[in-house]
Amino acid sequence: MEYRGQHLLGLEGVPAEELEFLLDTAASFKEISDRDIKKVPTLRGKTVVSLFYEASTRTRASFEIAAKRMSADFISLSSSNSSATKGETLLDTARNLAAMRPDAIILRHSSSGAPHFLAQRVPCAIINAGDGSHEHPTQALLDLLTIRERKRQVGGLTVAIVGDILHSRVARSNLIALRTLGAHVRLVGPPTLVPSEFGRWGEICHDLGQGVRDADVVMMLRIQRERMNGNFFPSLDEYSTYFCLTRAALREAKKDVIILHPGPMNRGIEIASDVADSEAAVILDQVTNGVAVRMAVLYLLVNRSRADVDANTPVEVVHAPPVRQRRRQAAV
């Protein structure tokens, strides 16, 4: 299990009860962002470090806003303004930061497994903000929260995930979480980006119209060109001809379908502008919910005494307290 009360490394193995608890906690934080004074003292005196080795707008800003709305001190670093430019390793960077006694390190890294690597070696909470093509747990949580708000529940829904499934950490985290909560997942894209081995995760479809047919939710993905080391399709024009979500393709979906996209959007390639700006699109709701989800994650992982973690005990064996206990603790 990768969510243990001290770290959020991924959603694989996290039971449905824990996912629902995380979503309930996030929902309880939403009203803070609607106040005139968007600040509560929940994490006053706590320090959160953001360490991003890849570019980000939404995730990075969202974590910073979430931390500051709960009065935490927030330090933001990137590979370009850290000692990584001088050849320092990730582990040495993290150990030096940990020596300054932060309460959490939020890590985004191009290598799959990097947050797991640090979680076994530094004595503070590690939060995965995206590791290679592996997972992006907080993105999946905000997607689930958005779906639940619009559809009331996740179980029983048909969700079509369209695009570059092969390289997408967003797709992987969503696949895990959606299936855990009882959704039917359909993977849509060209065979090179949705290979047959993904059939164990969900139904595979290589035709966009068939893929979104009767779907309650359509989740579009960005082409991960930075992770491709080969030719997976002839050209972007060719890809957009067959897999760009247009109004014509959406006719096959349910009338009350909602459309998600993790961003950044490549308009005209994976999604048409009139679809992205339509009433069915809940893309900005996702961004709003991202702040609430990251507030919840920081609250649950950071709002605990350092004495709760025995410095002599490997951090990977530190478990979350029982759900009922944490529900009482999470009251705002």
N, C-alpha and C positions, 0 to 999 in steps of 0.2 A: 504494500500500500504506500502511495507516494504523498498522501496528505496525512501528517501525523501530529498536528497540533503545534509543532515547532517549525516545520518547513512546508512549503507548497511547491513540490517539484513536478507534479503532473497529476492527471486524474485517473490514470490506470489503477484499478483496484479499489478506488474510492466507492463505497456503497451508496445506494440511492438515498438512504437516510442522511448521510453526510452531505451529499450534494444539495438536497432540499434544505438542510440546515444552513449551508453557506448562502443559498439563494434567499432564504427568509431573512438572514442577517443583513444581506445587502439591501433588500427591500426596506428594512427598517431604517437604513441610513439615507434613503433617497430624499426625505423631506428636509434634511439639513441643507442640501444644495438649493432649496427653494426659499430659504430664509433670507431676510435682508442682511443679517450678519451671519455669513456662512462659516462659522467657526465654533468648535466645541473643544473642551479641554481634555478629551479622552486620552490622547497620547502625549500630553504635556510632559516634557522631560525625557522623552524617547528620541532616539536618533536613527534615521533611516538613510542608507546610502544607496544610490542608484548607480549601477555600473553597467554601461551599455557598450558593447563591442560592435553593434550594428545600428544602422540608422533607424530612428523611430520618431514619430510625431505624437500619435494618439496614446500609445502605451506609456511612453515616458512622461508626457504632460499629465496624463490621467493619474499615474502614481504620485507625481509631485503634488497635484492639486488635492488628491485624497489625503496624503500625509499632512499637508498644511491645514486642511480643513479640520483635522483632529489635533492641531497644535504641535505636531512633531517637528523636530529640526530635520531638514532634508538637505542632503548633499548630493549633487548630480555630477557624475563623471562619465566620460566617454573614452574610447580608446585613443582618440585624437588628442585629448588633453590630459592623458594619464601617462605613467612611465612605460606603458606598453610600447609607445613610440621609441623608447630607448632600449627595447629588448626585454623588459621585465615580463616574467611569465604570469599567467592568470593566477596561479597559486600564490606566488610571492606578493602580487598586488592585493589579493584577498586577505592574506595573512597580515600584511601591514595595515590594511583597513581594519581588520578585526582587532588588532592591537590597540586601536583607538576606542574600542568598546562601543561600537554601534549596536543597536538592537536588531537590525535586519539589514541584509544586503539584497537588493533586487538586481538580478543578473539577466542580461540578454547577451547571448553568445552564438557564434556561427557553428560551434561544435555541439552536436547532439550529446547529451549527458554531462555537459559542463556544470550545471547546477547540482547534479547528484555528486559529482566529484568534489565540489566545495562543501556540500552538506556534511561530508564525512571528515572534513579537515578544519573547519572553522567553528568556533563556539557561539554562533549567533544564527538567527533565522535566515534561511535562504529562500527567496521567492523567485520562481522561474518566470521570466518575462519573455520567454521564447528561446529555445535551444535548437539550433540547426533545423532539421526537418522532423524533429521529434515531437515536441508538445508546446502549446501556448495555453496553459490552463486558465488564466484569468480571462482570455478572450472567449474561450468556450463558456465560462461562467456568465459573462455578460450577454453572450448570445442566448443562453438558456433563460436568463432573466427576462430578456426582451421577448422571447417566444412565449414564456409563461404569462407575461403581462397581457399579450395580445390574444393568446389562445387559451388562457386559464390553466392549462396543463400541458405537459410535454408527452406523456404516455399516450399512445394510440395515434399520434400524428405521423403523417408521411412527410419526411424531410428530404429534399433533393439537394445534394451538395455538388456543385457544378464547377469544373475547371481542373486545375493542376493538383489533383489529389496526391500524386506521387511525392511532390516536394513540400507539401503544405503541413506545417505543424498545427495550424488552425483546424484543418480537416481532421487530423488525428485526434486532437483533444475533443473536438465536437463528436466525432464518431464514438469515442469511448463514452462520453457523458450522455449523449442522446440514446444510445443503446441501453445504458444502465437505467435510464428513466423510462424505458419502454417505447421509444419512438421507432418507427420503421425508417431505415436510412437507405437512400438510393444514391449511388455514386455515378456521376455523369461526366463524361469527357472522352477524348480520343483514347484509343487503346494504349498508346504510348504513355499517357498520363494517368490512366486507370487500368493498370495491368490486371490480369486474371486473378492473381493471388489476393487481391483486395476483396474477392468474392466472399471470403470468410468474415468480412466486416459488414457487408451489406450488399444489396442488389446492385449489379453493375449494368449500366446502360450507355451505349456509345452514340445515341441519338438524342439531341436536346429536347425535341418535342415529346418523345416518349418518356424521357427522363423526368420532365416536370409534370407529366400527365397526372391529374388529380392530386397534386402535391398541396399540402397545407402551408409549407414553408419552402422557399427556394433560397439557398445560401450560395452566393457566388464567391469565387476565389480568384485572386490575382495570379497571373502567370509568374512563377518564381524564376525569372530569367537568371538571377544572380546565383542560383543553385544548380543550373543546368550545365552539364559538361558534354552535351551532345545535341543533335538535332531531333527534337521530339515532334516537330510538325514543320511543314515546308516554309511557312511564313506567318506573321501575325495576321495578315489579310486573310490567309487561308483559315486560320483558327477562328477569327471573328465571323467568317462566313457561316460556320457550322455551330459555333458555341457561344456567340454573343447573345445575351438575353435581350430579346426584343418583345414588343407588345404582341407580335404575331405568335412567338413561341409561348407566351404566357396564356394564350387562349386555351391551351391544354390543361393548365393548372386550375385549381378551384377558384371560384369568384372572389373569395375572401383571402386569397393567398397573401402572405407577407414575404418581402424580399430583404435579405440580409447581405451585407458585404463587410468584411473586416477592415477594408481600406489598406493602402490607398487604392482608389478606383482608377482603372484605365478605361475611360469612357470610349465607347466605340470598339473596344477590343473584347472585354468580357461582359460589358453591360452597356446598353444604349442609354443615352442621356435622358430621354423621355421616360424610361423605366426607372432610372436612378432617382429622378425627381418626382416620381408619381406618388400617389397616396398609399400605394401598396408597399413602398420602400420604407423601412424602419431603420435606416442606416444611422441617422442622427440620434435616434432613440438608443441605439447600441452605444454610441459615444457617451451619451448621458449616463447610461447604466454602467458604463465602464468605471466611472468615478465611484459610484456606490459599491460596486463589486470590490474594487481595490481598497476602499475604506474598510469594508468587511474583512478582507483578507489581512490587512495590516492590523486591524483591531484584534482579530483572533490570534495572530501570531506574535505580535509585538507587545500587546497589553498584558504582559506577564512578567513577573519578577525574574531577574537573572538567577536568583537562588533556586528557581524551579528546575533549572538545568544543572545537574551535577557535572562540574568541569572534568571530573575523572571518568565520566561515562560516555561512551561513543554516542554522538548525537543521533545516529540513525536509529537507536533503540528508544528514544524519547517519544512517547505516545501521547495522543490527544486525550484530555479528560473525557469522561462519558458525555454523550450528546446532551443529556438532560442538564448536567451540571453546566455545560457551556451555554445552554439556552438561558439559564438564569444569569450567567455572567454577561451575556450579550445585551441585556436590557439597556436601552439608551435613555 
